[in-house]
Amino acid sequence: MQTNNYIEFKKQRELGEILSDSFSFIRSQFKPFFGTILKIVGPYLLVMLISMGFYLYTIGDIFNITAIGNGAMDTLSPFIMVIAILALLLSSIAAYVLAQGTVLHYIKSYIDHRGEPVYEEIKQQVYSSFWSLIGLGILVGLSVGVGFIFCLIPGIYLAVPLCLSFAILVFLKKDAMDSYQYSFTLVKENWWITFATLMVVYIIVAVASYAFTLPSVIYMWIKMGVFSGEMDAENLNIFNDPVYLILNVLGTMVQFLMNIIFLVTTCLIFFNLNEKKNFTGTYERIENLGKSTED
């Protein structure tokens, strides 16, 4: 059954349509979409936020000038810092990979069932593709990272096609290496428009995310006496302040959720390029039209 607000993913779009349809999809599917994300990713996101708070608090202990010379703290701080970093790193990887998998498989189920995604199906597919997404993420991360290290331009060039490789893995059911390779074939001759679309979306998401992190920055400046001009050494350790920790954690959570917009947009970009190259959606619509005529 097709819903009245059904968004057709498998078709060609201009830049403006990609942006508008991204927000239209999120708006029309807001409750089931984010409900599915929170059910699957929520526990890992919670662990990530707690780990971040613990990490910031640990930094505060290390830079706490009133505790300098405390033998027990000096001994434990490096060990606690390592635990905090590992907890934050592992929980962040799990949360972001599961979020990406959930968005991709939600849209896949949405397409397969004509606007009526099935939660149990999405959950099963997310967990079954977890390690493939991890492996692809390592390949993409290393490639883009090396590109940025040697020169900024190669890093940007690689990032554009490779950010679509995750959609290729899910929607075309390729393995990690094939998805990595095919992303360059897909973007070939459409690199500039893909870059422009991704850049516009990135700026929108970055500005919106920054707006939510601004309160923690302003609070930090106030506590440190930046506005008053009265710098107090004891107030330089802002990381142990509960208000600052809460604002930081909330800002991180909003940034995490704002990243969902970027993921939805990459799916629309993938289908746009795939349609230009393979006409998959066009053939399906012609086939369905033929079936309807026969009936």
N, C-alpha and C positions, 0 to 999 in steps of 0.2 A: 504493500500500500504506500502511495506517495503522498506526503503531507503537502498542504497548500503552500508552505514557505520553503519548499525543497530547493536547495542550492545545487545546481548542476556543476559538478567539479570538472567533468571530462569535456571541456570545451576551450577554445582559444579566447584569450582576454587581453585587453590593453592594460596599461599600468593602472589607470584609474579604476577599472573594473576589478582588478586584483585586490586593490586596497578596499574598495567599497564592499565587495563580496566577502572579504575576510571578516569585516565587522558585522556584516549581515548574518553570516553563519554563526558567529559568536553570540550575537543578539538573539537570534531565533532558537539557538540550542543552549542558551546560557545555563539553565538549571540542570538538564541531564548531562551536558558537556562537563561543566565544572564539578558536578556531583560525582561523575565517573572518575575524574582526575583526583578528587579528594579521597575517594574510597580506595583507589589503588596506590596513589602517591602520598596521601596524607600522613601515614605513619612514618614514612621515610623523611618527609618534609619536616615533621615535628622533631625527629631526631637531629636533622641538619640544623634547625633553628636553635635547639638546645645546645648542640655542639658549638655553634657559633658564639652563643652567650658564654659558654664555658671557656672558649678560646680567648675572647675579649677579656674576660675576668682574669684569666691566667696572665695575659699581657700586663694587666693592671698590677698584679702581684709582683711581676718581675721589675716593673718600673716604679714601684712604690718606694719612694726615697726614705720613708719612715721605717721601712723594714730592712734597709741595708745593714748588713752586718749580722743579721739573724742567721745563724749557722744552719738551722733546720731548713729554713726557706731557701737558702742558697743551694743546699744539696738537692732539695726536691723540685725546685723550679724547672730545671732543664728536663727532668723526667716527666713532669706534669705537662710541660709545653709540648713534648713529643706526643703524648697521649692526646692532648687537645687537637693538635694538627692532624693526626691520623684519624681521629673521630670525625673531624670536620671534612677532611678529604674524602673518606670512604662514604659518609652519609650524603655528601654533595653529589658524588658520582652516581650513587644509587638513585637519589631523588631526581636528578636531571635526566638520566637515562630512562627511568621509568616514566617521567613526564613526557619525554619525546615519544617513547613507545606508545603511551596512552593516547596522545593526540593523533598520531599516525593511524593507529588501529581503530580509534573511534571514528575517524573520517572514513576509513576503509569499510567499517561495518555500516556506517551511515550511507555510503554509496551502494554497498551490496544489498541492503534492505530498503533502499529507496526512502531514506529519511527516518527510518526506525531502527537505530543502532541497538544491538543486543549486548547488555552488560557482561554476562558470563562469557560470551564469545570474545569480547574485547579483553577481559582479564586474562583468559587463557592464552591468547595470542601475545599479549604484552610480556608475560613471563616466559613464554617459549622463545621469544626473539631477544630476550635480555642480553644474552652473551654475544649474540651476533651484533647487536647495537654497540656493546662495549668494544668488541674487536674493531668494528668500523670506526668507532670514536677514537680509538688509539691510532689507527692509520691516518685518519683525518687530522688529529691533533699534532702528530709528529710531522706530517707533511707541511701543514700550515705554519707550525712553529719553526721548522727549519727554513721555510721560505721567508719568514719575517726576520729571522736571525741574519741571514745572508744579505737580504735587501728587502725593503718594505714592499716593493712592487710585486715580486714573485709570490709573496705571502698573500697579497690581495687577489692576485690572479688565481691562485689555487683555492682560496676560500670560497670564491663565487660558485664554481661547479660542485665542490665537495660538500657544501652545505645542503645540496639537494640529494646527496648520495643516500641519506637515511630514508627519504621518501622512496627512492628507487628500490632499496632493500625490502621495504614493506609492500609497496603497491605492485612492483614487478616481480616480487618473490625471488630476487637474486641473492647470492651470498655476499659476504662483506667485500671480498676482492673484486667480484664482478660489478658490484654497485659502485665501488670506488672508480673502476675503469670506465664504466658506462656513463658516469656523470659528466666526463669531459666530452663524450660523443653527443650527449643530450644538449649541452650548452653551446656546442660548436656553432658558430655563426650567429649566436644570440647572446654572446657574453655581455655586451654593453647594456642591453636592455635589462638583462637579468641583474647585472651589477647596480643599475639605476634603481630598479624596484627594491632590491634588498637594502640599498642605502637609504631610500626614503623611509621604509618601514623601520629600519634600525634607528634612524634619527627620531621618529615618532615615539618608539618604545623607550629610547634612551632619555628623551626629554621628560616623558611621563614618569619614568622610574626615578629620575633625578629629583623631580618635584616631591616625591614621597620620602626621599632620603635627606632632603634639605632640612627638615626639623631637627634631625640628630646633629647635623653640622652646625646649625645656629645655636642649639643648646650647648654644644661643645665650646663654641666661641664665647658664649655668655659665661659659662663656668670657668673658663680659662682667663676671663677678664680682658678679652680682645677688644670689646666695645668700650669698656670703661677705661682701658689703658692701665689698669692695676693688675699686673700679672702676679699671681701668688703661686709659689713653687708647689705648695701642697695640693693646689687645684689642677696642676698640670696632669696628674693621674686621673683622667676622666673615665678610664675603662672600668673602674669599680663602682661607678655611679649607677644605681638601679634604673633611673630614668633614661640615661644614655643607652644602657644595654637594651631596654625595652624598645626605645625608638629605633635602634639599629636593627634589632630582630624583626620588627614590624616592617621596616624599610626593605630588608632582605626578602621577606615573604612577598611583598608587593612586587619587587623586581622579578622574583621567581614566577609569579602569576602573569606579569606583563610579558614575559618571555613566550607565553602561550600564543600571543598574537603573532609573534614572529614565526612560530612553528606552523600555524595555520596558513600564513602567507606563503611559506616555502612549499606547502602542499599545492596551493593554487598555481604557483610558479611552475612546479613540476608538471602538473596536468596541462598547463598552457603549452609548455615546450614539448611534452610528449604528444599532444594533439597536433602540433605543427609538424612533428616528425613522423608520427605513426598513424594519425587519424583514428585512434582507438575508439573514442567516444562517438565519432561520426559514423563509423561502421556499425557500432552497437545500436545507435538510433535508427539507422536504415534497416537493420535486421529486425528490430522491435516493431518498426513501422510495417514491415512486410508481414510479420506475424499477426499484427492487428488487422491488416487488410484481409488476410486469409480467414481470420475468425469472423 
